[in-house]
Amino acid sequence: MQVRIDALDSKARALSLTLAHGEIHTPIFMPVGTQGCIKALDSYDITHHLRAPIILANTYHMYLRCGIEKLKALGGIHKFANFGGNYLSDSGGFQAFSLGGNARLYEGGVEFKSHIDGSKHLFTPQKVLEIQYALNSDIMMVLDDLVGLPAPRERIIESIRRTSLWARVSLEYHLHQKSQGNAQDNHLFAIVQGGTDTQLRAQSALSLTAMEEFDGYAIGGLAVGESAQEMYDTIESTIPHLPQDKPRYLMGVGTPQNILEAIERGVDMFDCVMPTRNARNATLFTNLGKIHIKNTRFGFDNAPLDSECSCYTCQNYSRAYLHHLYKSGEMTYYRLASIHNLHFYLTLVREAREAILHHEFHAYKAKKLESMQSLC
């Protein structure tokens, strides 16, 4: 992975990342395509309506639904899903615990039962990389030991120890594969844990960065029960312990405000199901705040969702039509609403990048947050 720092505006950064399936300009939001697709959208929507250079796929779901051999036989996720951009895949560890039921944690991995048919499986650091090699993910995440918050300090310390152990095993396995001529375009990110304890976050970050050969670093274990301010404080205390010349990824976060606050603290990459999940549940983001399209007052509203938005939905359909589609249970609603919300998020990070390049991010953030309060 080639990384170029294009601009710094205090702690906010604009990077260019060169990967096998195209260049990524940060800050970047990665739409979530859990099972090889973004719900309600196809590769044409992603490429032409959203112009998203990278999306996320989930290792747990793709493994259980497709399996390693099928993914290999079908040419990996890019060919399978007909998407020419980049993919980041998570490790699947969180889903193994949250969906598997009766999951058991071992020193060497996680044993779980499939939420589909109850069959037993074991995720080890090596196994999740083999799944991600089969996906041919441009960016792969190591298996980590994620802890929900609040949690006892002893459990968080154990999580850090196990996460570092698995990260080392993952890195050694990946470097061996590369030495054999494999995995040349698959890049590996480590994941910092530590709850909201600044000392433990520093300990985790220093342990992982000492391994040196990771391509990037994620901040994991946030947005799992802590307050927004605790999350911001944790990010701010963790960033100084991460390399300046490698990308930083905040996992599973979050609201537009969360993203702007994290960018200001030095984060480069984001993913979250919020824009698509909220769209399906009738909540749409606009430059003046959120609107709930199921409200009766939108039934005769011939205006677009957002007069400042250039997305396919806003350029072609009215609030009244989207209200009608939602109330009628029409599937077309989910596509149009998801296009709009994802376009909003992607525009947000593109505007943030432009502001950083012009050393105006702080002013941009303040103006954006103020405007988005108008409908709240």
Secondary structure, DSSP 4 states (H G I P E B T S, - for coil): -EEEEEEEETTEEEEEEEETTEEEESSEEE-B-TTSS-TT--HHIIIIII--SEEEEEHHHHHHHT-HHHHHHTTHHHHHHT--SEEEEE-SHHHHHHHHSS-EEETTEEEEE-TTT--EEEE-HHHHHHHHHHHT-SEEEPP-----SS--HHHHHHHHHHHHHHHHHHHHHHHHHHHTT--TT-EEEEEE--TT-HHHHHHHHHHHHTT---SEEEE-S-SSSS-HHHHHHHHHHHGGGS-TTS-EEETTB--HHHHHHHHHTT--EEE-SHHHHHHHTTEEEETTEEEETTSGGGTT--S-S-TT--SHHHHH--HHHHHHHHHHT-HHHHHHHHHHHHHHHHHHHHHHHHHHHTT-HHHHHHHHHHHTTTT-
